[in-house]
Structures are given as C-alpha cells and as structure tokens.
Amino acid sequence: MAKTGTIRIGISGWTYAPWRGVFYPKGLARKSELAYASRQFPSIEINGTFYGLQKPDAFASWRDETPDGFVFSVKGSRYITHLKRLRNVETPLANFLASGLLRLGLKLGPILWQFPPRQKFDAELFDHFLAMLPRDTDAAADMAKRHDERLDGRAWTKSERVLPMRHALEIRHDSFCALEFIELLRRHKVGLVVADTVEWPLLMDVTADFIYCRLHGSEQLYVSGYGDEALDRWARRIDAWTHGIEPDDAKRIKPPLKRSAKGRDAYVYFDNDVKVRAPADARSLAEKLGVALPPDDRLAIKPTRRGGRTMVEEPRRHWPALRSGP
C-alpha cells in the first residue's frame, strides 16, 4: 500500500506588527508570539538567519518555546547567496552552520537558499555549491568547525545525534528554466522551491524526496491573498505530491518522475504577510487538506528566558510603513 508524506503548512516568520490584534490575540506579549504561532501551525520559516548570523542561544530559545513535533525551516544567509553569489563561500557556509542552527535538534527542517532576481544559472558554480551542502547534522557539525575568528567563543559545532538535512533552492531568474538545472538538483537530491508569485518563474519539477512551496501572492508580491478557488488548486497539487505523484497542471521542465511508493513530505509556507493574509490563508489550506491543528489560544508554556531576555526574530526588511490592521 502506498504511503503518504507529511504535510506541514505554516507561515514565513512570526514577528509582524500588523498581526498583533488580528492573528495574535490583543494584548499578547511580543515575547510570546512564537509560542502562540507554533501552536497554530506545525512549521514556520526563520527569516532572521537570512539577514545575519544568529547566536546559539537564540536557536535554543526558539527550540524550547515550540511544542514537540514542531519543525523550523531555516533561511540561508544572504551573504552567501546575494553578496558572495556562491563564490568562495566555504568559510561563510561554515560560519552559517556554526551560528547555532544545530541546536534546533529534531526541530531543524529544510534549509532554504533563496537567490536574487539578478542571479543567473551557472552550472559549474551551482554544482560546486550543492556539493558542499551537508547532508546530515554530523557533516554540518564538521563543516561548522571550519568557522573563522569572527565566531570564536560563540560557535556551536556539535550534533547531538545524526539527522538527515534537507536543502531547497528558490530561484528568481528565467535562465534556471533549463534541463541542466533540474538534472543538477536531482543529482544532488536538493529540492526546487515551488514559488507562487507574479514576478518570478513558477516551476514544479520534483527534484528531491520532499516538496517545498512558498506562496508569495500570485497577483501582488507579498500582498495578495488566496481565494477559495486558488486554495483548492494548491490543495490538489499538495495532495498529489504527498501521495508520490505529480499534479496534472504541474509546470515542469522535465517529464514527471515515477510514482514514489513512500510519498513525499511537503513544506508549504505563506509569505503574503504584508496584508495580514498569511495566517488565515495557511489555516484555510490546512483545513482543506485535513491537517489543520486545533485552534489553541492558550500558551502551554512560558517562553524560555536566557540571559535575562527572550529571543525574538528580527522583523522582515521588505515591509512598508507598518499599519495596525489589514
């Protein structure tokens, strides 16, 4: 009998002022927002890791504030993808891995590597980068030990147990719409992010044993909500992927893979957060797929305090002037 992969539907980040009093209950302390959000959704993307290296205590705090079974997706450093543009990134990658993400333990999900719209496909460059990426936490810990002096005294280079690591690439340039790129991802078993947006390529080729979707808003970037018809369409696609097949309407470069008897896990994140639509859309999609968590307005635990303060994620940098409502 064919198996079905696990579906995790969540949100991209959790520290947004317009969500307060809308998604977050009125009066909820900012330090309690992650504890609350992680009881509404089984997975959340960490965005702060994209903008700068975090500290091990921050990852430990996030781990302790979230319930058992919860999983974080961690956004890779923009220093690697946007500034260095994958050139000479051995040390920056070691620094990123040494920043503490291994402290998430069982709650460490995929690493998301997002590339800028100006980044074109370079087969040799991407092949070299993908070959460097650690496939398990022991390999990540070994690589983390190669950090430079900037992390002396604050690096985390231990793996408590050997766990597999998943990586996914989000591309934003038409040059990636190429057979060679899809074949490269499949060879390295790295996921291709299915990114729904009006501005960038939408590719649905399956390249790994999991699916990673980012729903940015198909009409207006970071703003558009998803209506019933659109959510039904995404529900059908996710259902197909997790049953090991591919959607009938999938936009692919290569022909579909053979059916996977094990199914495929799916990570789906709503990134249309500027208009406060992300949490509502995420819950609606989860309900359509029968995987929504029961509403929980109680905080089962108080946020763990380390060093006298609670760690919070930095706000997203693409935000316009913040408003108090949608």
C-alpha positions as CSV (number, residue, x, y, z in Angstrom):
1,M,0.0,0.0,0.0
2,A,1.4,3.4,-1.0
3,K,2.3,5.7,1.9
4,T,1.6,9.4,2.2
5,G,4.1,12.1,3.1
6,T,3.7,14.5,5.9
7,I,2.2,17.9,5.2
8,R,3.4,20.9,7.1
9,I,1.7,24.2,6.3
10,G,2.9,27.3,8.0
11,I,4.0,30.9,7.8
12,S,7.2,32.8,6.8
13,G,8.4,34.4,10.0
14,W,6.4,35.4,13.1
15,T,7.4,39.0,14.1
16,Y,5.0,41.3,12.3
17,A,3.4,44.3,14.0
18,P,0.2,44.3,11.8
19,W,-0.6,40.8,13.0
20,R,-1.0,42.0,16.6
21,G,-4.6,42.1,17.5
22,V,-5.5,40.3,14.2
23,F,-3.7,36.9,14.2
24,Y,-2.2,37.4,17.6
25,P,-4.7,37.9,20.5
26,K,-4.9,41.5,21.6
27,G,-2.5,42.1,24.5
28,L,-0.3,39.1,23.8
29,A,3.3,39.9,24.7
30,R,5.7,40.1,21.8
31,K,7.9,37.6,23.6
32,S,5.0,35.1,23.5
33,E,4.3,35.3,19.8
34,L,6.4,32.4,18.7
35,A,4.9,30.2,21.4
36,Y,1.5,31.2,20.2
37,A,2.2,30.8,16.4
38,S,3.8,27.4,16.8
39,R,0.6,26.1,18.4
40,Q,-1.4,27.2,15.4
41,F,1.0,25.8,12.7
42,P,3.4,22.8,12.7
43,S,6.2,24.7,10.9
44,I,7.5,28.3,10.5
45,E,10.3,29.7,8.4
46,I,13.1,31.6,10.3
47,N,13.8,34.7,8.3
48,G,16.3,36.4,10.6
49,T,19.0,33.9,9.6
50,F,18.9,35.4,6.1
51,Y,19.9,38.9,7.3
52,G,22.7,38.0,9.7
53,L,24.2,35.3,11.9
54,Q,22.2,34.4,14.9
55,K,23.5,33.1,18.2
56,P,23.3,29.6,19.6
57,D,21.2,30.8,22.5
58,A,18.6,32.2,20.1
59,F,18.1,28.8,18.4
60,A,17.9,27.1,21.7
61,S,15.3,29.6,22.9
62,W,13.2,29.1,19.7
63,R,13.5,25.3,20.1
64,D,12.4,25.4,23.7
65,E,9.4,27.8,23.1
66,T,7.9,25.4,20.5
67,P,6.0,22.2,21.1
68,D,7.1,18.7,20.3
69,G,6.8,17.8,16.7
70,F,7.2,21.3,15.5
71,V,9.8,22.0,12.7
72,F,11.6,25.2,11.6
73,S,12.7,25.9,8.1
74,V,15.9,28.0,8.2
75,K,16.6,30.6,5.6
76,G,20.2,30.5,4.4
77,S,22.5,33.6,4.7
78,R,22.1,36.3,2.1
79,Y,25.9,36.9,2.5
80,I,26.3,33.6,0.7
81,T,23.6,33.9,-1.9
82,H,23.3,37.6,-2.6
83,L,26.6,39.2,-1.7
84,K,29.2,36.5,-2.4
85,R,26.9,35.0,-5.0
86,L,28.3,31.5,-4.2
87,R,31.9,32.4,-4.9
88,N,34.4,31.5,-2.3
89,V,31.7,30.6,0.3
90,E,33.4,27.7,2.1
91,T,34.1,29.9,5.2
92,P,30.8,31.8,5.1
93,L,29.0,28.5,4.9
94,A,30.9,27.2,7.9
95,N,30.1,30.3,9.8
96,F,26.4,30.0,9.0
97,L,26.4,26.3,10.2
98,A,28.3,27.3,13.3
99,S,25.9,30.1,14.2
100,G,23.7,27.6,16.2
101,L,21.1,26.1,13.9
102,L,22.2,22.6,15.0
103,R,20.8,23.5,18.5
104,L,17.3,23.1,16.9
105,G,17.9,19.3,17.0
106,L,14.8,17.4,15.9
107,K,13.1,20.7,15.1
108,L,15.6,21.5,12.3
109,G,13.8,21.3,9.0
110,P,14.9,22.2,5.5
111,I,17.5,25.0,4.8
112,L,16.1,27.4,2.2
113,W,18.6,29.0,-0.1
114,Q,17.0,32.0,-1.9
115,F,18.7,33.7,-4.8
116,P,18.2,37.2,-6.1
117,P,16.5,38.0,-9.4
118,R,19.8,39.1,-10.9
119,Q,21.4,35.7,-10.3
120,K,21.7,33.7,-13.5
121,F,22.2,29.9,-13.7
122,D,25.8,28.9,-13.8
123,A,26.1,25.1,-13.9
124,E,29.6,24.9,-12.6
125,L,29.1,27.4,-9.8
126,F,25.9,25.7,-8.6
127,D,27.3,22.2,-8.9
128,H,30.2,23.2,-6.6
129,F,27.8,24.9,-4.1
130,L,25.4,22.0,-4.0
131,A,28.3,19.5,-3.5
132,M,29.4,21.5,-0.4
133,L,26.0,21.4,1.4
134,P,26.0,18.9,4.3
135,R,23.5,16.0,4.0
136,D,23.3,15.3,7.8
137,T,23.9,17.1,11.0
138,D,27.3,15.3,11.7
139,A,28.6,16.6,8.4
140,A,27.2,20.0,9.3
141,A,29.0,20.0,12.6
142,D,32.3,19.0,11.0
143,M,31.9,21.8,8.5
144,A,31.0,24.3,11.3
145,K,34.4,23.6,12.9
146,R,36.0,25.4,10.0
147,H,34.4,28.8,11.0
148,D,36.7,31.8,11.1
149,E,37.7,34.0,14.0
150,R,34.5,36.0,14.0
151,L,32.7,33.1,15.6
152,D,35.5,32.3,18.1
153,G,33.9,31.8,21.5
154,R,30.3,31.7,20.2
155,A,30.3,28.9,17.6
156,W,28.1,25.8,18.0
157,T,29.8,22.8,16.4
158,K,28.1,19.8,18.0
159,S,25.5,17.4,16.7
160,E,23.7,15.5,19.4
161,R,22.5,12.9,17.0
162,V,22.9,12.1,13.3
163,L,19.9,13.5,11.5
164,P,19.4,14.0,7.7
165,M,19.4,17.5,6.4
166,R,17.3,18.8,3.5
167,H,18.1,21.8,1.3
168,A,15.9,23.7,-1.2
169,L,16.7,26.4,-3.7
170,E,14.4,29.3,-4.6
171,I,15.4,30.8,-8.0
172,R,14.2,34.1,-9.5
173,H,15.7,34.3,-13.0
174,D,14.4,32.7,-16.2
175,S,17.8,31.2,-17.0
176,F,17.1,28.5,-14.4
177,C,14.3,27.2,-16.7
178,A,16.7,24.7,-18.1
179,L,17.0,20.9,-18.2
180,E,20.6,21.1,-16.9
181,F,19.4,22.9,-13.7
182,I,16.7,20.3,-13.0
183,E,19.1,17.5,-13.6
184,L,21.7,19.1,-11.3
185,L,19.1,19.4,-8.4
186,R,18.1,15.8,-8.9
187,R,21.7,14.6,-8.9
188,H,22.3,16.3,-5.6
189,K,18.9,15.5,-4.2
190,V,18.1,19.2,-3.5
191,G,14.6,20.5,-3.6
192,L,13.3,23.1,-6.1
193,V,11.1,25.7,-4.3
194,V,7.7,26.0,-6.0
195,A,7.4,29.8,-5.7
196,D,4.0,31.2,-6.5
197,T,4.4,34.9,-7.5
198,V,3.6,37.1,-10.3
199,E,7.3,38.2,-10.7
200,W,9.4,35.0,-10.9
201,P,9.4,31.6,-12.6
202,L,7.0,29.1,-11.3
203,L,8.5,25.6,-11.8
204,M,7.1,22.4,-10.2
205,D,9.7,19.8,-11.1
206,V,10.2,17.3,-8.3
207,T,13.9,17.0,-7.6
208,A,14.1,15.5,-4.1
209,D,12.1,13.3,-1.7
210,F,10.2,16.4,-0.4
211,I,8.3,19.4,-1.8
212,Y,8.9,23.0,-0.7
213,C,6.3,25.6,-1.6
214,R,6.4,29.4,-0.9
215,L,3.2,31.2,-1.7
216,H,4.1,34.9,-2.0
217,G,0.8,36.1,-3.6
218,S,0.2,35.3,-7.2
219,E,-1.2,38.8,-8.1
220,Q,0.8,41.2,-6.0
221,L,4.1,40.2,-4.3
222,Y,3.8,39.7,-0.5
223,V,0.3,41.2,-0.5
224,S,-2.3,39.2,-2.5
225,G,-4.5,36.8,-0.5
226,Y,-5.6,33.4,-1.8
227,G,-9.3,32.9,-2.6
228,D,-11.2,29.6,-2.3
229,E,-10.5,28.5,-5.9
230,A,-6.8,29.2,-5.6
231,L,-6.5,27.3,-2.3
232,D,-8.4,24.4,-3.8
233,R,-5.9,24.3,-6.7
234,W,-3.0,24.3,-4.3
235,A,-4.7,21.6,-2.1
236,R,-5.0,19.3,-5.1
237,R,-1.3,19.8,-6.0
238,I,-0.1,19.2,-2.5
239,D,-2.3,16.1,-2.2
240,A,-0.8,14.7,-5.4
241,W,2.8,15.4,-4.3
242,T,2.4,13.8,-0.9
243,H,0.9,10.7,-2.5
244,G,4.0,10.3,-4.6
245,I,2.6,11.5,-7.9
246,E,2.6,14.9,-9.6
247,P,-0.2,17.3,-10.3
248,D,-1.9,17.3,-13.7
249,D,-1.3,21.0,-14.0
250,A,2.3,21.0,-12.9
251,K,4.6,23.4,-14.8
252,R,7.7,21.3,-15.5
253,I,10.9,21.4,-17.5
254,K,11.3,17.6,-17.5
255,P,8.8,14.8,-17.6
256,P,7.4,13.7,-14.3
257,L,9.2,11.1,-12.1
258,K,7.9,7.7,-11.4
259,R,5.4,7.4,-8.6
260,S,7.1,7.3,-5.2
261,A,5.6,4.5,-3.1
262,K,6.7,6.3,0.1
263,G,5.0,9.6,-0.8
264,R,6.8,12.9,-0.4
265,D,6.8,15.3,2.5
266,A,5.5,18.8,1.8
267,Y,6.5,22.0,3.4
268,V,4.3,24.9,2.5
269,Y,4.7,28.5,3.7
270,F,2.6,31.5,3.1
271,D,4.7,34.6,2.6
272,N,1.9,37.1,1.7
273,D,2.2,38.7,5.0
274,V,2.1,42.5,4.4
275,K,-1.7,42.4,4.3
276,V,-2.1,40.0,7.2
277,R,-3.4,37.3,5.0
278,A,-0.7,34.7,5.6
279,P,-2.0,33.1,8.8
280,A,-5.6,32.9,7.6
281,D,-4.6,31.5,4.2
282,A,-2.4,28.9,5.8
283,R,-5.2,27.7,8.1
284,S,-7.7,27.6,5.2
285,L,-5.4,25.5,3.1
286,A,-4.6,23.2,6.1
287,E,-8.3,22.7,6.7
288,K,-8.9,21.8,3.0
289,L,-6.2,19.1,3.3
290,G,-7.5,17.9,6.7
291,V,-4.2,18.7,8.5
292,A,-5.1,21.9,10.5
293,L,-4.1,22.0,14.1
294,P,-6.9,22.5,16.6
295,P,-7.2,26.3,17.4
296,D,-5.2,26.9,20.6
297,D,-5.4,30.3,22.2
298,R,-3.6,29.2,25.3
299,L,0.1,29.4,25.9
300,A,1.0,26.0,27.2
301,I,4.5,27.2,28.2
302,K,6.1,30.5,29.0
303,P,8.9,31.5,26.7
304,T,12.3,30.3,27.9
305,R,14.4,33.2,29.1
306,R,18.1,33.1,28.5
307,G,20.5,35.7,29.8
308,G,17.6,37.7,31.2
309,R,15.7,38.2,27.9
310,T,13.7,36.2,25.4
311,M,15.0,35.8,21.9
312,V,12.7,37.2,19.1
313,E,13.2,37.1,15.4
314,E,14.1,40.3,13.6
315,P,11.3,41.9,11.5
316,R,11.3,41.4,7.8
317,R,13.1,44.1,5.8
318,H,10.7,44.3,2.9
319,W,8.0,45.8,4.9
320,P,6.5,49.2,4.0
321,A,5.3,51.5,6.8
322,L,3.7,49.3,9.3
323,R,0.0,49.5,9.9
324,S,-2.1,48.2,12.7
325,G,-4.5,46.2,10.5
326,P,-5.0,44.7,7.1
